Structure formats: C-alpha cells, structure tokens
C-alpha cells in the first residue's frame, strides 16, 4: 500500500490499479450486458469508497502519526542522553565496605531510569549482562559485610573494642588497595612503628598508605594483630573471593557497555528504541 506517512502529496493508493484492471477484464470477457454494467458499477463504487477512505486516512492519520513519532523521538533522545550514556560512562568504586557503580545511586531513583530499564528489557543481551552486573555487585557487597563482621569479631576478641574503628579503617584500605590493583598479595604488606604511629606500606608500589597515630594504643599489639590476620586462612580466602568477584563484575559490565554502545549508535543513526514505557506516546491518545 502507498506509504502516506512519508509523503506530503495527495495519496494515490496503488491497490486501486488491480481493481480497475479487474473491471476492464470483466468488460472485455463478457462484453456489454446488464450484469457486466452492474459489476462494473459495484467495482467502481468500491474503488471510489476505498479511495475516499485512503484520503481521509491521509488527512487524519498522517499528522497524528508524525506528531507521535516526533514526541517519541524526543522522549527516546532524553533517555539515551540522560540515562544510557551516563550508565555507559560509569565506573566501579569502593569505600567503607561498599562496592558500587559511581554516580548511579541517585540516577537509579529517577523516573527516567525506570523508563529506560523498561526499554532495555527488549534487548536480551543488554538485559542479561545488566542483571549479571547487578547480581555480582550484590554478591560483592554481601562478601564485604561478611569480612567486616569477621574482622570486627576478631578485634573484639583479640584486642579491645576501642581499636575497632581504626582497625576497620585499615582493613578497608587493604581491600581498596586490592580492588584497585595496588595490592596483589597480602604478603606485600609491611608494617613499621615510628614515633608518629604505625605505617602500613604496600611493597608492590613502594608507598605508605596508612598511619595510625598514637592515642592510647599499644602499637605492637596492633602490628601483631594485623600480622596474624593477614596469615589467617579465612581472611585470605575472603580477600581472594572479593578479588574474583571484582573481576566478574567488571567483565559483566564491559559486555553490558559494549552492547549499550551499539544501541546508542543505532539510535543516533535514526533507529527508535524497542519496547515501551509509561511515557511513550500512544497514537490514539494524542
């Protein structure tokens, strides 16, 4: 059928051509007779009726269709610019026993994020890699809570609750160095007691990263505790787990970013987003 959505001229539906051919065929085969004349009149009336319907459709539907497409394109552009591109540019961060994608906490609370997620459900590979990324982040944070609880119990039992805050900060730093690649093995950690406190040095990059300044602490006790903790099988296994989970999270997110980048490029080439959300315009409600 003639595409009256992409042309501003008055439509001439091509399906009228076979109707007129059929009418001429009837006349040619049967000659002029009352039945033939009746058939031709009926065929002509049907053709004219369909032509009128097509013209009315062109007058009524085309502007609404174009309006709907314009609104949808603007809406999709907003989702791509404000959600998809920001997600694509996100990076992993860690601090204080919390592992996350940066700058997405507030974004996830926005209504645009919910709408964008509804559209992404129509892209199976993107949907699956996003779900894997989020599951891996959840698993990572579960393991981080376990480590914090494990270390807290050991501090309380082996030392004193007064040491809890500062020692948890040290373990937090050790985890951070592990995740950002500065610390490859727990054996690379060195301690040195100075007048200004306890220095923790990562031998793999040769830098001093943490200092506990003297309060009422016995620095020798702290050094002994940290040495024993690093040699603890349970702690070593936990650090290995979060290292593996970090690799898994980044791998899943890379797959997600690659496919999301392709989707953004397709949209910029003129394709609309698949799927629907609450803000996608309806042709019948314009």
Buried (B, 14 or more C-beta within 10 A) or exposed (E): EBEBEEEEEEBEBEEBEEBEEBBEEBBEEEEEEEEBEEBBEEBEEEBEEBBEEBBEBBEEEBEEBEEBBEBBBEBBEBBBEBBBEBBBEBEBBBEEBEBBBEEBEEBEEEEBBBBBBBBBBEBEBBBBBBEBBBEBBEBBBEBBEBBBEBBBEBBEEEBEEEBBEBBBEBBBBBBBBBBEEBBBEBEBBEBEBEEEBBBBBBEBEEEEBBEBEEEEBEBEEBBBBBEEBBEBEEBBEBBEBBBEBBEBBBBBBEBBBBBBEEBBEEBEEEEBBEBBBEBBBEEEEE
